[in-house]
Amino acid sequence: MDSTKDCLTVNVVTPDGLVYDHHAKIVVAKTTDGEIGILPKHAPIIVPLAIDEVRVNRTESETHVDWIAVNGGIMEVRDNIVSIIADSAERERDIDVSRAERAKKRAERMIEKAKENADRDELRRATVALHRAINRINVSKHT
């Protein structure tokens, strides 16, 4: 297979380093404007990502799919290379579900407290934390 034409190279990088590096047939991600699918030979693009899952259909087989919980960031596509840069990202197999469940409960308590105190900034932060925890829990279910 000519890897420069028939597949994508997918890299996910966080401040902690490289989280993911594989070849794919398609990458599906949720941008701040909606879902986008990237196939080989896609035009160059840079898009902001939402807190959501990224689906990577690997080249090895039709059924080999990897899921990555991405907490926002950006995705750049250029020359069949998909680069995702995020504050944090975890593959489905690496997610500590009990930790994510605790984070969800903690965020729910923070939301209630922020509502009681009418603290809009704290409510926004707690809502983002809740969304991140739920995203990790949902991605972990793909294993």
Backbone torsions as a table, in degrees:
resi	resn	phi	psi	omega
1	MET	NA	134.4	175.8
2	ASP	-82.4	101.2	-171.4
3	SER	-64.5	-21.4	-179.4
4	THR	-76.0	-19.6	-177.7
5	LYS	-111.9	-31.7	-170.3
6	ASP	-101.0	-5.6	-179.2
7	CYS	-150.0	168.5	177.8
8	LEU	-107.3	149.3	168.4
9	THR	-101.0	125.5	-175.7
10	VAL	-114.3	123.6	177.8
11	ASN	-124.0	132.0	173.3
12	VAL	-119.5	123.3	-175.9
13	VAL	-124.7	137.9	174.2
14	THR	-124.6	174.4	175.8
15	PRO	-57.5	-22.4	178.2
16	ASP	-83.2	-6.2	178.6
17	GLY	121.3	-164.9	-177.2
18	LEU	-74.0	124.1	-179.3
19	VAL	-100.0	-29.9	-173.2
20	TYR	-152.1	139.0	179.0
21	ASP	-156.6	98.7	-179.2
22	HIS	-148.9	173.7	175.7
23	HIS	-99.0	147.0	-175.6
24	ALA	-143.6	158.5	173.4
25	LYS	-89.5	-35.1	-179.9
26	ILE	-151.9	147.4	174.3
27	VAL	-125.9	129.5	177.8
28	VAL	-120.1	127.1	-178.5
29	ALA	-138.4	160.6	177.2
30	LYS	-104.7	118.9	176.5
31	THR	-89.8	176.4	177.1
32	THR	-68.9	-13.6	178.3
33	ASP	-105.9	-2.5	-179.4
34	GLY	136.1	-176.2	-175.4
35	GLU	-78.8	146.0	178.1
36	ILE	-136.2	138.6	175.0
37	GLY	-112.0	134.6	-178.2
38	ILE	-115.4	123.9	175.9
39	LEU	-113.7	164.0	175.0
40	PRO	-53.5	148.7	-179.7
41	LYS	70.2	18.0	177.8
42	HIS	-64.2	145.8	176.8
43	ALA	-63.7	150.1	177.6
44	PRO	-58.2	138.3	-178.2
45	ILE	-156.9	149.2	170.8
46	ILE	-130.4	125.3	-177.6
47	VAL	-135.7	146.4	173.8
48	PRO	-78.4	140.2	-179.1
49	LEU	-101.0	147.5	173.9
50	ALA	-85.7	168.0	171.6
51	ILE	-73.2	107.7	-175.8
52	ASP	-169.8	-175.5	178.8
53	GLU	-93.4	149.1	173.4
54	VAL	-112.7	129.7	179.3
55	ARG	-104.9	129.4	179.2
56	VAL	-121.7	112.8	175.4
57	ASN	-88.3	110.2	-174.0
58	ARG	-72.3	163.0	-178.0
59	THR	-81.1	-19.0	-173.5
60	GLU	-63.2	-41.9	-179.7
61	SER	-157.4	162.4	-179.4
62	GLU	-61.5	-31.2	-174.2
63	THR	-94.8	-3.0	-178.5
64	HIS	-84.3	104.1	-179.6
65	VAL	-124.4	132.6	173.9
66	ASP	-108.5	144.8	178.3
67	TRP	-120.6	137.7	-178.7
68	ILE	-131.3	126.6	173.9
69	ALA	-82.5	117.9	-178.3
70	VAL	-116.8	129.7	179.6
71	ASN	-97.6	68.3	-179.3
72	GLY	78.0	-162.5	179.9
73	GLY	113.1	-158.1	178.5
74	ILE	-133.5	155.2	175.2
75	MET	-125.3	129.8	176.0
76	GLU	-117.4	134.4	176.3
77	VAL	-120.3	127.4	179.1
78	ARG	-161.2	129.7	176.2
79	ASP	52.4	45.8	179.0
80	ASN	64.1	21.1	174.2
81	ILE	-115.4	123.6	176.7
82	VAL	-105.4	113.1	179.6
83	SER	-111.2	122.7	176.8
84	ILE	-112.7	125.7	179.0
85	ILE	-117.4	118.9	-175.5
86	ALA	-137.7	156.1	175.3
87	ASP	-61.5	-39.9	176.3
88	SER	-151.8	150.1	179.2
89	ALA	-157.9	142.4	179.4
90	GLU	-140.4	137.0	172.3
91	ARG	-71.8	154.9	-177.3
92	GLU	-56.1	-37.9	-177.0
93	ARG	-74.3	-15.7	-177.3
94	ASP	-97.9	-3.6	-175.7
95	ILE	-78.1	129.2	174.4
96	ASP	-86.8	99.4	-172.9
97	VAL	-63.4	-40.8	-179.2
98	SER	-64.9	-37.0	176.8
99	ARG	-65.5	-41.2	178.7
100	ALA	-65.3	-38.9	177.8
101	GLU	-64.1	-41.2	177.6
102	ARG	-64.1	-40.6	178.4
103	ALA	-63.6	-37.9	178.1
104	LYS	-63.0	-47.5	179.6
105	LYS	-62.9	-41.7	178.9
106	ARG	-62.3	-42.9	179.7
107	ALA	-65.8	-39.2	178.5
108	GLU	-63.1	-40.2	176.8
109	ARG	-64.9	-40.7	179.3
110	MET	-63.6	-37.9	179.0
111	ILE	-63.7	-46.4	179.5
112	GLU	-60.3	-44.2	-179.6
113	LYS	-64.3	-42.4	180.0
114	ALA	-64.0	-37.9	177.6
115	LYS	-65.6	-42.5	178.6
116	GLU	-60.8	-38.7	-177.2
117	ASN	-91.2	0.4	-177.7
118	ALA	52.5	40.0	-179.6
119	ASP	-96.4	98.1	-174.9
120	ARG	-65.9	-37.5	179.5
121	ASP	-66.1	-44.7	178.8
122	GLU	-65.9	-37.1	178.2
123	LEU	-62.9	-42.0	178.7
124	ARG	-63.8	-46.2	179.3
125	ARG	-62.3	-43.3	-179.0
126	ALA	-67.1	-35.9	178.4
127	THR	-66.1	-40.4	176.4
128	VAL	-64.3	-43.3	179.0
129	ALA	-61.3	-40.4	178.5
130	LEU	-64.4	-45.1	179.6
131	HIS	-60.4	-41.8	178.2
132	ARG	-63.2	-43.7	-179.8
133	ALA	-64.5	-44.3	179.5
134	ILE	-63.8	-39.8	178.1
135	ASN	-59.9	-45.8	-180.0
136	ARG	-63.4	-41.9	178.6
137	ILE	-61.8	-46.6	-179.5
138	ASN	-62.0	-43.1	179.9
139	VAL	-66.3	-36.4	-179.2
140	SER	-61.9	-24.1	-177.7
141	LYS	-75.0	-10.1	179.2
142	HIS	-78.5	-11.9	-176.9
143	THR	-68.3	NA	NA
